[in-house]
Amino acid sequence: MLSEQQSVFLLASHEPDLLKPVEVALRASGVHVEIALNAEDALARIAAPVPLSPVLDLMLLDSRLPGMPLARLLAAARSETSGVHFPIVLFSDTASPEWTDRLAEGVIDDVIPFSCGPDFLRLRTDRTAYWFRQKRELKQLRETVALSAEIDPLTGVHNRAALLAALFRETDRSQRMNTQLSTILFDVDDFGHWNSRLGTETCDRLLVEVTQRTARLLRTYDLFGRAGKDEFLAGLPGCSAVNAVILAERIRAEVFSAPFHIAGHAVRLSACFGVATSGGRSPVVVLREAEEALRLAKEDGPESIRCAGDDAETEAPPVTFLSPTSGDNLLAW
């Protein structure tokens, strides 16, 4: 049975004189060895889905392998793995220009002569597998760092910088396609009060719950993220100002009217909303207008909605506080 820590090597060869000594040498070093007797079998194993077949750590490929041409197998192997690559070591007694080019291109990772002994084989395969793991871990680390630069660590949604970059891309798209783009900026009312009353840890959980409730109301292609400590921004491609206000009203009703059950408390939050539309203008300008609309909404009082360029108060009345008869010992501000 394959252990979790055991490496999996694919040995692709049809030559008994190569199969037996190589398999023995690899198994002696604790490697799980799978055999492919032709190129088609090797390709089928490479393309086998996980978890039906464990992920390969390395493939040892005989240059004399029957079946499809070796160049086609190598190209298919790199394609079939869809970016989840593993090192490929070639057995060959000739350092042909073709193999030299494949080494330089990274299609294969090493060339080993047929006549190598078991100690030399283990040394070369161990070294190849080790350096490939280092390269893969470095790539994963770089991807993680790049992703963390765009994601708010508390809520798991985009941070302000990533939101602004995405809004620039969506603005370009709306200009090309002559479509609308609106933004909703909302802020939890008097969140400092809740920090003082419930503590930072509980309030962090409240922000996570606000994020999750809001995300459920958005379309898959809408933009959403945390723009500030208790401030959130939604970018709505193809959405007019009227529809953006309707969505703000829905967020106000469905996200904030129901209590948040956190740390043994039933907490009633509220929020104010500022809505602005792009019109093909810079997202910096649109965001500034949304911030001004949000400021005016806060002056109107909790649960207010303001649309940039509209001096009139929102027609929709604020959501009423839950009745004490709801069964919750409700905390409200």
N, C-alpha and C positions, 0 to 999 in steps of 0.2 A: 504494500500500500504506500502511496506517495505521501511523504510527510510535508508539512507546510514550509519547512526551510529547505527542502531538497530541490536542487536545480534540475531543470528538464532540458535535455539536449536531444535534438533530432539528428540522427545519423542517416544520411541519404547515400546509399551505395548498393551496388549489385555484386560486388566483388568479395567472395568469402575470405580471401587473403587479407583484405582490409577490415571487413566487418568484425571478425572474431577478435583480433588483437586490440582494435580501437574500443570495442564494446567492453572488453575485459578491463582495459586500462581506465576507462571512464567510470565504470561501476565500482572499481576499487577505490576511486576518489570520492565516492558517495553521490555520484550523479545518477539520476533516473534517465535511462536511454530508451528512445523510441526509434524504430527502424522504418525507413521507406526504401523500397527496392527499385523504384523508378521515379521519374520526375513528376508524373501525375499523382502518385501516392504522396510525394513530398508536398505538392501544392495543396492537395486535399487536407493534409494535416495542418498546414499553415493557416488555411482558411477556416478550420473547424472552430465553431463558436465556443466561447467560454460560458458556462463551466463544463461543457461536454468534454473539452480537452483543456488541460492546464496551459497557461501561457508559456511559450518557449523562452528559455534563457539563452540558447545558442543553437545554431544549425551547423553541422559538419557536412559539407557537400563534396562528393566525389566528382571530379571534372569528367569522369567517364560514365556518369549516370545515364542509363538509357531512357528513352522517351522523348519529350520535346527538347529542342535546343536549349542549352544551359542559359544562354542570354535571355531567352523568353521566360525561363523559370525564375531567374533572378529579378527580372522586371515585374513579373506577376507577384513574386513574394513580397517585394517592397510595396506594391500596390494593394495587395489583399490585406496587409496588416493595418492599412488605414492610419498610418502614423504611429502605431504601437510597434516600433521596430525592435529587432533583436540582432545581435551580431551574427554574421555568416563567415565561417572559416572554410576555405577551399582546399581540398587535397589535390595537388598537382606537382609533377616533377619538372615542369617548365615554367619559367617566369616570362611568359609571353607578353607582348605589348598590350594584348587585350586585358589580361589580369592586372597588369600595372595600371592601366587606365581605370579599371573597376575599383582598384584600391584607392586611387586618387579621388575618384568620385564618391567614395563611401558606400558603393554598392556591396562590396565585400570588405571584410575587416582584417583578414590575414590569409596568407597562403602557406600551407604546410606540406613538405614533401611526403610522398607515400612511405618512404623508408624510415621515417622517424621512429624512435623508440618510445616506450610508454612514458618514461620520465619527461622526455622532451615534449610529448603530446600534452601531458597534464599541465606542464609549465605554460605552454603557449595558449591552451584553451582557458586556463584559469586567469591568465593575464588579460586575454581578450575580453572575457566575461566581466572581469573586475573593472576595466577601463570603460566598458560600455555602461555598466551600472553607474559609475561616477558621472558619465556624460548625461545619462538619463535623469539622475537625481539633480544635477545642476540645471537642466532644462526645466524640470518640475519646480525647482526653487525659484527660478526666474519668472515662470508663469504665475506662481503664487504671489511673489512680490508685486508683479504688475497688476494682478487682480486686486490685491489688498489696497493698492493705491487708488482704486476706483470705488471700493465698497466701504460703506459705513460699518465699522466692526461691531456695533451694538445691534443694529436692526437688520443687517445683511442686505440692504438696498443701496442704490447708488449714493455717493456723497455729492456735495455741492459742485465740486470741480467736474466730476464725471457727468452730472446732470447738464451743466452748462455746455460741455463738449457735445453731448448728445443732442441738445437743443440747436446747436449750430448746424449739425448734420441734418436735423429735421427741417430747419429753416431753409437750407439749400434745396432739400427735396420739395418742400411746399412751393418754393419759387419756381422750380423747374416744372412742376405738375399743376401749378396754379390752384393749390388746395389750401384749406384753412389750417391754422395751428393755434391752439389756445393753451394757456397755463392756469393752473389753480395753485395758489400759495396759501397754506393755512397754518395756523399757529394755535397750540393748546392754550386756553385762557389761564392766566395766573399760575403757570406751572411752578414758579418759585415757591408759591404757597404749599403746593403738594410736596415739593422737595423737603421743605421744613417740617411738614406734618407727618410724612410717611417715610422719609429717608431716601437716599440716592438709589439704593438697590431696588426698592419697590417701584420707584418712579421709572427706572430703566425698564423694568418689566411692563409698566404701563405703556411706554413708548413702543416697545416691541409689539404689544397687542394692538395699539393704534395702527402700526405699520401693517400688520397682518389683516386686520379688518378692512383697511382701505384698499390694499392690494386685491382683495377679493372682488371689489367693485369695478376694477379697471380692466380694460381690454389687454390682450396679450402683447400688443405692440405699443401700448401707452408707456410713457416714461414716468418713473416714480422714484423718489429718493428723499433723503433727509437733508434739508438745506441749512439747518441750524440745530441748536440744542433741542428745541421742542417745535421745530418748524419743518414742514414737509412741502414738497413741490411735485406737482403732476404735470407732465407735458402731454397734450392730447392732439395727435395728428388728425387732420380732417374734421376737427370739431370747431363749431362756431361759438361765439361768445354766449349766445342764448343757451346752447346745449351744455357749455361749460358751467354756466350758472345752475342749470338743472342738476348736473352731476355734483356740484358743490352742495346743493340742497340735499341730495341723496346721501352724500358723505356725512353731512351734519346730522341727518336723521338716523341712518343705519349704523354709523360708526360710533357716534357720541351719545345717542339717546339711551341706549342700553347700558347698564352699569358694567364696570370692569371688576371682576372678582379677583382680587390680588391680595395675597398675604392675609387672608381672613377678613378682608374688607370688601364692601361693595361700593366702588368709587364712581361717582358721576362726573365725567369730564365734559367740557364744552370747548368750542374752537371758533375762531373768526377766519374769514376767507377773503382773499383778494384774487380777482379774475382779470386776466389781460389777454389780448389776442395779438398775434404776430404781425399779420399784414405784410410779411416778407422782411420785416425790420430785424435789426440785430437782436439776438436773445438778451444781450446786456440791457438794451433799452426796454424790452418787454418785461424783463425781470424787475427792473426799476419801477415800472408802472404797476406791476403786481404788488410790489412792496408798498407803494403809496396807497393802492386800493386797500391793502390789508391794514395799513395804519388808520385809514378812515373807518374801516369796519370796526376796529378796536375802539375808536372814539364813539361809535354808535352803541357799543355794549356787547356783552358776550353773545355768541352765536350769530353775529351779523355777517352778511355777505355784501361785498362791494365789487362792482365791475369798473375797471379803469375807463375813464371818460364819461362815466355816468354819475352825475351828482345826486340823483334821486336815491332814496333809500330803497333797499330791496323790498319787493312786494311780498315775498314769502315771510311769514312770521317765524320768529325763533321757535325751536323745538322746546316744548314745555318740559319742566322737570318731572321726573317720575313721581307718581303718587306714593306716599308713605305706606299705602295699603298694598303695595306690590309684593310685600313679603321680605324686602331687603332692608336691612338697617343701613340706610343710604348715607354715604359721606358726599356732601356737595359743597361747592364754594360759590 
